[in-house]
Every structure is written in C-alpha cells, then in structure tokens.
Amino acid sequence: MSNTKASPEISFDDPGRYALTQRCTWISVVVNVLLTAAQVVAGIVANSQALVADGMHSLSDLVCDFLVLFAAHHSKDPADESHPYGHARIETAASFGLGAILAATGGAIIWSAGVKLQDLASLPPVAPLALWTALLALVAKEGLFRYMLHVGQRLRSPMLIANAWHARSDAASSLVVAVGIGGNLLGFVFADSVAAVIVGFMIVRMGVVFSWEALQELIDTGLSVEEVASIRQVIIDTQGVGSLHELRTRRMAHRSLVDAHVCVNPRISVSEGHRIAEATRKRVLDSHPTVSDVLVHVDVEDDEDHDGKSQRMPDRSELMGFLAPVLANLPKPQRVVLHYLNGRVEAEVFLPYEALVDAAVVSTAEREFAERLREHPLLGALSINYRQRVVPVRRG
C-alpha cells in the first residue's frame, strides 16, 4: 500500500487557483499541438484514416483547452451589478461547449469512416509509422490525463476534470486506433476504418455526458439527496431554529448556493431573529466548504402558503387607522406591536404608566377595544399594556 499522501485541496478563494489552472491548461495546449501535428501528418503519410481521426480528436482537445483558458480567466471575476452571483457559470458554459465540440467531432469521424467502409477495395495499405505514432499518442494522452485530473481534483474544478477526462477519452481512442492499425497491418483491411468508427462513438458519448451534466447545472438542478439531507440537519440543529421548510439548493460551477426558510419563536425581537439567521448561515458555510452562500429567510410559522395569506393581511397603517377612534381618548402609546400569526393579527398597545391615573378612561378604552375586536375579521387579539417606569441604562 502506498504511503504517499494525497495533495490537499486548494481553497476556492486561494489567489493561486487561477495560476494553477492556467499552467495546467497551457501544458495541455503544448501537448495537443504536438500530437495533432504528428497524428495528422503521420496519418496522411501512412494512409491511416483512424490516425487522422485521432488527430482531429487532439485538435478538438486543443480548441477545448482554449475554451478552458477563456473560462478560467473570466470566471474568477468578482460579482458585479450585471452578475450579482459572480461569473463562475462561465466554467459551466465552457463545459457545455466542450461537450458539444466532442459530440460534433465524433459524429464527423463516424460519418467519414462509414463512407470509406462502403468501398474497402479502394483503401490503401497502412504503413507501420501509423502504429508507432498511435502508441506515442497513447502514452502522452494517458500522462496528460493523470496530471490534469490530479490538478482538477485539488481545485475541485468540474471544468478541469472534464478536460482531463477528455484527455482520457483521447488516450482510449489512441488505444483503439493502435489496435485497428495493428489489425490492418496483419491483413484485416477494414480494421483501420472500424477503429475510426469506434473512436467516433467514444468521442460522441463523452461529449453528450459533459454537455448533459453542464445542462443540469444551467437549469438549476439541486444538490444530491445526501448533500441536501446533511445541510438540512445542520440548519435544524442550530439553536433558535424551530423548524425548516423551503430548503432549495443549486450549483454554481464548483460551488453551490442554498436558500432556506427557518421558523423561530414569534415573540422574539427582529434583531434576535436576524442573529439566528446569521448563526444558521455560518454553520452551513463552516460545515460545507463547497457552499458559497446561504440565504436564510426568517419565519414565525410554517408559511408555505405565505403568498395567499400575506395578500389579505392588513398593514400597520390600515390597522392604526381602524384603532384611531379608541386611541384618540388615551395618552399617546409608547409603541404598538403587531403579530401576524395563523392568518390573523394580534395587536399590543403599550401605554405609559400615567394612564392608570384615570381608571374611567382605561375602563372605557378596554370596552371599546373589545368592540373593535369583534368588528374586524382579521384581528385575533387586542391587549393593553401599562409600562412601569424604566430608567434607561446604556454603556458609554
């Protein structure tokens, strides 16, 4: 068993992330330039259709490398007014484009090889040079795959990992090409063209897989069931959170975004509710490194039908206008607190301590409040609170 430790993952915010992505991709560019030239030239000279097809595959790798360089350069840009969530999905779009190029390249190879298989008698013999070139390409592509996959996993970059597997598909196609050329040299004339068809199907399959995965992200497909369950448990375990609903997730390239509605005690202050939301957000970010941001909405009850309920709830100005005739005969309230609960409104009126001096006024107000309560269908409760004298003490 190897004792070699795996290289540590690199943080999404590490300034060296872009430099490592660029260096890895430029190495791939150099390898693909050399291979494309060698495979195409050797394929033409040695009369190997499969080797020329493999050269076109290397050329598609080269185009994809430049797509990766473009995406890596722009995806690191910070959020702005036009892109408030950042530019990370440029990587996703590049992965989609990479897959489309692969699929188109594979389709063209299949078509060309299929046409030549219709007339095997006219196919020229393949020279041994093609076999040695295919084996050289196989070694180079496998080495490039292992290097790029290693870097992609350290960076947790789907784009680099996709490009690495693109290199692996090219290595596999070079193996098929080598077998096909070998068969042709042994006298099986059709083997070279059959190898080209197999390579084409391999390329198409890989392209479809990459494009499909990128498309899933572009249409905001959520995280896996296991990831969502883990995030849900972290939120539920946060002190102050009573329950959770409307938990939604989506991917943003190598990161993910989370939205959640949490229920808290309806009698706590707004500031305490905000503190619970911030604590919830921090716990999710700390426990799930791939999550880039968490939006926590604070609720006082499970309001999955909140749109229907909120539209028929009276606002403060309407309720204060309704209560104005009663409040006009009382000292000015120190504050009026409204609780929107269970489809109704509970109003608490806080009067100064001095209001207790006139018992008749207070008694009349209580009766009028009771009448008002019966008149308004959405008022669930009305209460009068008489505040004691409080000496405010604050830190200097």
C-alpha positions as CSV (number, residue, x, y, z in Angstrom):
1,M,0.0,0.0,0.0
2,S,1.4,3.4,-0.9
3,N,2.2,5.8,1.9
4,T,2.0,8.8,-0.4
5,K,-0.4,11.4,0.9
6,A,-2.9,13.0,-1.4
7,S,-2.3,16.6,-2.2
8,P,-4.5,18.9,-0.2
9,E,-7.4,20.6,-1.9
10,I,-6.9,24.3,-2.7
11,S,-9.4,26.8,-1.3
12,F,-11.9,28.4,-3.8
13,D,-10.6,31.8,-2.7
14,D,-6.9,30.9,-3.0
15,P,-5.2,33.5,-5.2
16,G,-3.0,30.8,-6.8
17,R,-6.1,28.9,-8.1
18,Y,-6.2,30.7,-11.4
19,A,-2.5,30.5,-11.9
20,L,-2.5,26.7,-11.4
21,T,-5.5,26.3,-13.8
22,Q,-3.7,28.3,-16.4
23,R,-0.4,26.4,-16.1
24,C,-2.2,23.1,-16.3
25,T,-4.1,24.1,-19.4
26,W,-1.1,25.5,-21.2
27,I,0.7,22.2,-20.7
28,S,-2.3,20.5,-22.3
29,V,-2.1,23.1,-25.2
30,V,1.5,22.3,-25.9
31,V,0.9,18.5,-25.8
32,N,-2.1,18.7,-28.1
33,V,-0.4,21.0,-30.6
34,L,2.5,18.5,-31.0
35,L,0.1,15.5,-31.1
36,T,-2.2,17.0,-33.6
37,A,0.6,17.8,-36.0
38,A,2.2,14.3,-35.5
39,Q,-1.0,12.3,-35.9
40,V,-2.4,14.2,-38.9
41,V,0.9,14.2,-40.8
42,A,1.7,10.5,-39.9
43,G,-1.9,9.5,-40.7
44,I,-1.7,11.1,-44.2
45,V,1.7,9.7,-44.9
46,A,0.9,6.2,-43.6
47,N,-2.6,6.1,-45.1
48,S,-4.3,5.6,-41.7
49,Q,-7.8,7.1,-41.5
50,A,-8.1,6.1,-37.9
51,L,-4.9,8.0,-37.0
52,V,-6.1,11.1,-38.9
53,A,-9.4,10.8,-36.9
54,D,-7.4,10.6,-33.7
55,G,-5.5,13.7,-34.8
56,M,-8.8,15.5,-35.2
57,H,-9.7,14.4,-31.7
58,S,-6.5,16.0,-30.5
59,L,-7.4,19.2,-32.4
60,S,-10.7,19.3,-30.6
61,D,-8.7,18.9,-27.4
62,L,-6.8,22.0,-28.4
63,V,-9.9,24.0,-29.0
64,C,-11.3,22.9,-25.7
65,D,-8.1,24.0,-23.9
66,F,-8.5,27.5,-25.2
67,L,-12.1,27.4,-24.0
68,V,-10.9,26.4,-20.6
69,L,-8.3,29.3,-20.6
70,F,-11.0,31.7,-21.6
71,A,-13.4,30.5,-18.9
72,A,-10.8,30.3,-16.2
73,H,-9.8,33.9,-16.9
74,H,-13.4,35.3,-16.8
75,S,-14.9,33.0,-14.1
76,K,-12.6,34.4,-11.5
77,D,-14.0,37.9,-11.9
78,P,-15.9,39.1,-8.8
79,A,-19.6,39.7,-8.6
80,D,-20.8,42.9,-10.2
81,E,-24.1,44.7,-11.0
82,S,-24.8,42.6,-14.1
83,H,-23.7,39.3,-12.4
84,P,-24.6,39.6,-8.7
85,Y,-23.8,35.9,-8.2
86,G,-20.3,36.1,-9.8
87,H,-19.1,34.6,-13.1
88,A,-18.5,31.0,-12.0
89,R,-21.0,29.7,-14.5
90,I,-18.7,30.7,-17.3
91,E,-17.0,27.4,-16.4
92,T,-20.3,25.6,-16.8
93,A,-20.9,27.2,-20.2
94,A,-17.4,26.2,-21.3
95,S,-18.0,22.6,-20.2
96,F,-21.2,22.6,-22.2
97,G,-19.3,23.9,-25.2
98,L,-16.6,21.4,-24.7
99,G,-19.1,18.6,-24.8
100,A,-20.8,19.9,-27.9
101,I,-17.4,20.1,-29.7
102,L,-16.7,16.5,-28.7
103,A,-20.1,15.2,-30.0
104,A,-19.7,17.1,-33.3
105,T,-16.2,15.8,-33.8
106,G,-17.2,12.2,-33.1
107,G,-20.1,12.4,-35.4
108,A,-17.9,13.7,-38.3
109,I,-15.4,10.9,-37.7
110,I,-18.2,8.2,-37.8
111,W,-19.6,9.6,-41.0
112,S,-16.2,9.7,-42.7
113,A,-15.2,6.2,-41.7
114,G,-18.7,4.8,-42.5
115,V,-18.4,6.2,-46.1
116,K,-14.9,4.5,-46.6
117,L,-16.2,1.2,-45.3
118,Q,-18.5,1.1,-48.2
119,D,-15.6,0.6,-50.6
120,L,-12.9,-1.5,-48.8
121,A,-11.2,-2.4,-52.1
122,S,-10.0,1.2,-52.7
123,L,-8.5,1.5,-49.2
124,P,-4.6,1.8,-49.4
125,P,-2.5,-0.3,-47.0
126,V,-1.4,1.3,-43.7
127,A,2.3,1.9,-43.1
128,P,4.0,0.9,-39.7
129,L,4.7,4.5,-39.0
130,A,1.0,4.9,-38.0
131,L,1.3,2.3,-35.3
132,W,4.3,3.9,-33.6
133,T,2.6,7.3,-33.8
134,A,-0.6,5.9,-32.2
135,L,1.4,4.3,-29.3
136,L,3.2,7.6,-28.7
137,A,-0.1,9.4,-28.6
138,L,-1.5,6.8,-26.2
139,V,1.4,7.3,-23.7
140,A,1.3,11.1,-24.0
141,K,-2.5,11.4,-23.5
142,E,-2.6,9.0,-20.5
143,G,0.1,11.0,-18.8
144,L,-1.7,14.3,-19.5
145,F,-5.0,12.8,-18.2
146,R,-3.4,11.8,-14.9
147,Y,-1.8,15.2,-14.4
148,M,-4.9,17.2,-15.3
149,L,-7.2,15.0,-13.1
150,H,-4.8,15.5,-10.2
151,V,-4.9,19.3,-10.5
152,G,-8.7,19.4,-11.2
153,Q,-9.4,17.4,-8.0
154,R,-7.2,19.7,-5.9
155,L,-9.0,22.7,-7.3
156,R,-12.4,20.9,-7.2
157,S,-13.0,22.3,-10.7
158,P,-15.6,20.5,-12.9
159,M,-14.2,22.2,-15.9
160,L,-10.6,20.9,-15.4
161,I,-11.9,17.5,-14.5
162,A,-14.0,17.4,-17.7
163,N,-11.0,18.4,-19.7
164,A,-8.9,15.7,-18.0
165,W,-11.5,13.0,-18.9
166,H,-11.4,14.5,-22.4
167,A,-7.7,13.6,-22.5
168,R,-8.5,10.1,-21.1
169,S,-11.1,9.6,-23.9
170,D,-8.4,10.6,-26.4
171,A,-6.0,8.1,-24.8
172,A,-8.6,5.4,-25.1
173,S,-9.2,6.3,-28.7
174,S,-5.5,6.1,-29.3
175,L,-5.5,2.6,-27.9
176,V,-8.4,1.6,-30.3
177,V,-6.5,3.3,-33.2
178,A,-3.4,1.3,-32.4
179,V,-5.4,-2.0,-32.3
180,G,-7.1,-1.1,-35.6
181,I,-3.8,-0.2,-37.3
182,G,-2.3,-3.4,-36.0
183,G,-5.2,-5.4,-37.4
184,N,-4.7,-3.6,-40.8
185,L,-1.0,-4.5,-40.8
186,L,-1.9,-8.1,-40.2
187,G,-4.1,-8.1,-43.3
188,F,-7.5,-7.1,-42.0
189,V,-8.0,-4.1,-44.3
190,F,-11.3,-2.9,-42.7
191,A,-9.7,-2.8,-39.2
192,D,-8.4,0.8,-39.5
193,S,-11.8,2.2,-40.6
194,V,-13.6,0.2,-37.9
195,A,-11.3,1.7,-35.3
196,A,-12.1,5.1,-36.6
197,V,-15.9,4.4,-36.1
198,I,-15.3,3.1,-32.6
199,V,-13.3,6.2,-31.8
200,G,-16.1,8.4,-33.1
201,F,-18.6,6.7,-30.9
202,M,-16.4,7.1,-27.9
203,I,-16.0,10.8,-28.6
204,V,-19.7,11.3,-29.1
205,R,-20.6,9.6,-25.8
206,M,-18.1,11.6,-23.8
207,G,-19.4,14.9,-25.4
208,V,-23.0,14.0,-24.6
209,V,-22.1,13.2,-20.9
210,F,-20.3,16.5,-20.5
211,S,-23.0,18.6,-22.1
212,W,-25.7,16.8,-20.1
213,E,-24.0,17.5,-16.8
214,A,-23.4,21.1,-17.7
215,L,-27.0,21.5,-18.8
216,Q,-28.2,20.1,-15.4
217,E,-26.4,22.9,-13.7
218,L,-27.6,25.6,-16.1
219,I,-31.2,24.7,-15.3
220,D,-30.5,24.9,-11.6
221,T,-30.7,21.2,-10.7
222,G,-30.3,20.8,-6.9
223,L,-27.6,19.1,-5.0
224,S,-27.7,15.3,-4.3
225,V,-30.2,13.9,-1.8
226,E,-27.3,13.2,0.6
227,E,-25.9,16.7,0.5
228,V,-29.4,18.3,1.0
229,A,-30.1,16.0,4.0
230,S,-26.7,17.0,5.5
231,I,-27.5,20.7,5.1
232,R,-31.0,20.3,6.5
233,Q,-29.7,18.6,9.6
234,V,-27.1,21.4,10.2
235,I,-29.9,24.0,10.0
236,I,-32.3,22.1,12.2
237,D,-29.6,21.7,14.9
238,T,-29.0,25.5,15.0
239,Q,-30.1,26.9,18.4
240,G,-33.2,29.0,18.0
241,V,-34.4,27.3,14.8
242,G,-37.8,25.6,15.5
243,S,-38.4,24.1,12.1
244,L,-37.3,24.3,8.4
245,H,-39.2,24.5,5.1
246,E,-38.5,25.5,1.5
247,L,-34.9,24.3,1.5
248,R,-33.6,24.9,-2.0
249,T,-30.1,24.3,-3.5
250,R,-28.4,24.8,-6.8
251,R,-24.9,24.6,-8.3
252,M,-22.7,27.4,-9.4
253,A,-19.7,25.7,-11.2
254,H,-17.6,24.3,-8.4
255,R,-19.7,26.0,-5.7
256,S,-23.3,25.7,-4.6
257,L,-26.0,28.1,-3.2
258,V,-28.6,27.4,-0.5
259,D,-31.9,29.1,0.3
260,A,-33.9,28.2,3.4
261,H,-36.9,29.3,5.4
262,V,-36.5,28.8,9.2
263,C,-39.2,29.2,11.8
264,V,-38.3,31.0,15.1
265,N,-40.3,31.9,18.2
266,P,-42.8,34.5,17.0
267,R,-42.4,36.6,20.2
268,I,-38.7,37.3,19.9
269,S,-37.3,40.6,18.5
270,V,-36.4,41.2,14.9
271,S,-32.7,41.5,15.9
272,E,-32.7,38.2,17.7
273,G,-34.3,36.6,14.6
274,H,-31.6,38.1,12.5
275,R,-28.9,36.7,14.8
276,I,-30.4,33.2,14.5
277,A,-30.4,33.6,10.7
278,E,-26.7,34.7,10.7
279,A,-25.8,31.8,13.0
280,T,-27.6,29.4,10.7
281,R,-25.7,30.8,7.7
282,K,-22.4,30.5,9.4
283,R,-23.0,26.9,10.5
284,V,-23.8,25.8,6.9
285,L,-20.8,27.6,5.4
286,D,-18.4,26.1,8.1
287,S,-19.7,22.6,7.7
288,H,-20.0,22.5,3.9
289,P,-16.9,24.1,2.2
290,T,-18.4,23.8,-1.3
291,V,-21.3,26.1,-0.3
292,S,-20.5,29.7,-1.3
293,D,-23.5,31.4,0.2
294,V,-26.7,30.8,2.2
295,L,-29.8,32.9,2.1
296,V,-31.9,32.4,5.3
297,H,-35.4,33.7,5.5
298,V,-36.8,34.0,9.0
299,D,-40.5,33.0,9.5
300,V,-42.6,32.8,12.6
301,E,-44.7,29.9,11.3
302,D,-44.7,27.4,8.5
303,D,-45.9,29.7,5.7
304,E,-45.7,27.6,2.6
305,D,-48.9,29.3,1.6
306,H,-47.4,32.7,2.6
307,D,-48.3,34.4,-0.7
308,G,-52.0,33.8,-0.3
309,K,-52.0,34.8,3.4
310,S,-49.9,37.9,3.1
311,Q,-52.0,39.4,0.4
312,R,-55.1,39.6,2.6
313,M,-53.3,40.8,5.8
314,P,-53.9,44.4,6.7
315,D,-50.7,46.6,7.0
316,R,-49.8,48.8,10.0
317,S,-51.3,52.0,8.6
318,E,-54.7,50.3,8.0
319,L,-54.8,48.8,11.5
320,M,-53.8,52.0,13.2
321,G,-56.5,53.9,11.3
322,F,-59.0,51.3,12.5
323,L,-57.9,51.7,16.1
324,A,-57.5,55.5,15.9
325,P,-61.0,56.3,17.4
326,V,-60.1,54.3,20.6
327,L,-56.5,55.6,20.8
328,A,-57.7,59.2,20.5
329,N,-59.1,59.1,24.1
330,L,-55.9,57.7,25.6
331,P,-52.4,59.0,26.2
332,K,-50.1,58.6,23.2
333,P,-49.0,54.9,23.1
334,Q,-45.3,54.4,23.6
335,R,-45.4,51.7,21.0
336,V,-47.9,49.3,19.2
337,V,-46.6,45.8,18.4
338,L,-48.4,43.7,15.7
339,H,-48.0,40.0,15.5
340,Y,-49.1,38.3,12.2
341,L,-49.9,34.7,13.3
342,N,-52.2,32.0,12.0
343,G,-53.8,34.2,9.4
344,R,-54.7,36.9,12.0
345,V,-53.3,39.9,13.6
346,E,-52.6,40.3,17.3
347,A,-52.1,43.9,18.5
348,E,-50.4,45.0,21.7
349,V,-50.8,48.6,22.7
350,F,-48.2,49.9,25.3
351,L,-49.4,52.9,27.3
352,P,-47.3,55.0,29.7
353,Y,-47.7,54.3,33.4
354,E,-49.5,57.6,33.9
355,A,-52.5,56.3,32.0
356,L,-53.5,54.3,35.1
357,V,-54.4,57.5,37.0
358,D,-57.7,57.8,35.2
359,A,-59.4,54.5,35.8
360,A,-62.6,55.5,34.0
361,V,-60.7,56.3,30.8
362,V,-58.9,53.0,30.9
363,S,-62.1,51.0,31.5
364,T,-63.8,52.8,28.6
365,A,-60.9,52.0,26.4
366,E,-60.9,48.3,27.3
367,R,-64.6,48.1,26.3
368,E,-64.1,49.9,23.0
369,F,-61.1,47.7,22.2
370,A,-63.3,44.6,22.8
371,E,-65.9,46.0,20.4
372,R,-63.3,46.8,17.8
373,L,-62.0,43.3,18.0
374,R,-65.4,41.9,17.1
375,E,-65.7,44.3,14.1
376,H,-62.5,43.4,12.3
377,P,-62.5,39.8,11.0
378,L,-58.7,39.6,10.9
379,L,-58.0,40.9,14.4
380,G,-57.3,37.9,16.5
381,A,-56.4,39.7,19.8
382,L,-56.0,43.1,21.3
383,S,-54.2,43.9,24.5
384,I,-53.4,47.0,26.6
385,N,-50.1,47.0,28.5
386,Y,-49.2,49.6,31.1
387,R,-45.5,50.2,31.2
388,Q,-43.8,50.7,34.5
389,R,-41.3,53.5,34.9
390,V,-38.0,52.3,33.5
391,V,-34.6,54.1,34.0
392,P,-32.6,53.5,30.8
393,V,-29.0,52.5,31.4
394,R,-26.6,52.2,28.4
395,R,-22.9,51.6,28.1
396,G,-20.9,54.8,27.4
